[in-house]
Amino acid sequence: MADATDRPTLPTHGAGTLPSVTVDNYNLEIEDADGFIGDKARRDAFRDALDDWRKEHKQAAGEDPLGDIKTEDLTKMIV
């Protein structure tokens, strides 16, 4: 039977060095002219999902629950 020290170690959660990757930063903030890239990616993914939901709802119910406002023109609203 192999000794415990002979067994390969598994990477731990949050390890800085993995078998094929070295993590330099966990919170890299990359910006372009419109702001942080990560924020834009999440916003675009959300808007795509919202557009899909609006189209499905309009087909099923006959109307868009958010009216004639384009998804990209929607802002954070408190109702």
C-alpha positions in Angstrom: 0.0 0.0 0.0 1.3 3.5 -0.9 2.4 5.9 1.8 0.2 9.1 2.1 3.3 11.1 1.0 3.5 9.2 -2.3 0.0 10.1 -3.4 -0.4 13.1 -5.7 -2.0 16.1 -4.0 -5.1 17.6 -5.4 -5.4 21.4 -6.0 -7.3 23.1 -3.2 -10.2 25.5 -3.8 -8.7 28.9 -4.4 -5.2 27.6 -4.9 -2.8 30.0 -6.6 -1.1 27.4 -8.7 -2.9 24.6 -10.5 -1.5 21.8 -12.7 -1.8 23.8 -15.9 -2.6 27.4 -14.7 -1.1 30.0 -12.5 -3.7 32.5 -11.1 -2.2 36.0 -11.0 -5.3 37.8 -9.7 -8.8 36.8 -8.7 -10.4 40.2 -9.3 -8.9 41.6 -12.4 -10.7 44.7 -13.5 -10.4 45.3 -17.3 -12.0 48.4 -18.7 -12.9 49.6 -22.1 -14.6 52.9 -23.2 -17.9 51.7 -21.8 -16.7 50.6 -18.4 -15.6 47.3 -16.9 -15.7 44.4 -19.3 -17.2 41.9 -16.7 -20.1 44.3 -16.0 -20.9 44.6 -19.7 -20.7 40.8 -20.2 -23.2 40.2 -17.4 -25.4 43.1 -18.6 -25.5 41.8 -22.2 -26.2 38.2 -21.1 -29.1 39.5 -18.9 -30.5 41.6 -21.7 -30.3 38.6 -24.1 -32.2 36.4 -21.6 -34.7 39.2 -21.0 -35.3 39.6 -24.8 -35.9 35.9 -25.1 -38.4 36.0 -22.2 -40.2 39.0 -23.6 -40.6 37.4 -27.1 -41.9 34.1 -25.5 -44.4 36.1 -23.4 -45.6 38.2 -26.3 -46.2 35.0 -28.4 -48.1 33.4 -25.5 -50.0 36.4 -24.2 -50.2 38.6 -27.2 -48.5 41.5 -25.6 -45.1 42.5 -24.2 -45.3 42.9 -20.4 -42.8 45.8 -20.6 -44.5 47.6 -23.4 -42.8 49.3 -26.3 -39.6 50.1 -24.5 -36.6 48.4 -26.1 -34.6 46.2 -23.7 -31.4 48.2 -24.2 -33.3 51.4 -23.2 -34.5 49.9 -19.9 -32.9 51.2 -16.7 -33.0 50.1 -13.1 -36.5 50.9 -11.9 -38.1 50.7 -8.5 -41.8 50.0 -8.6 
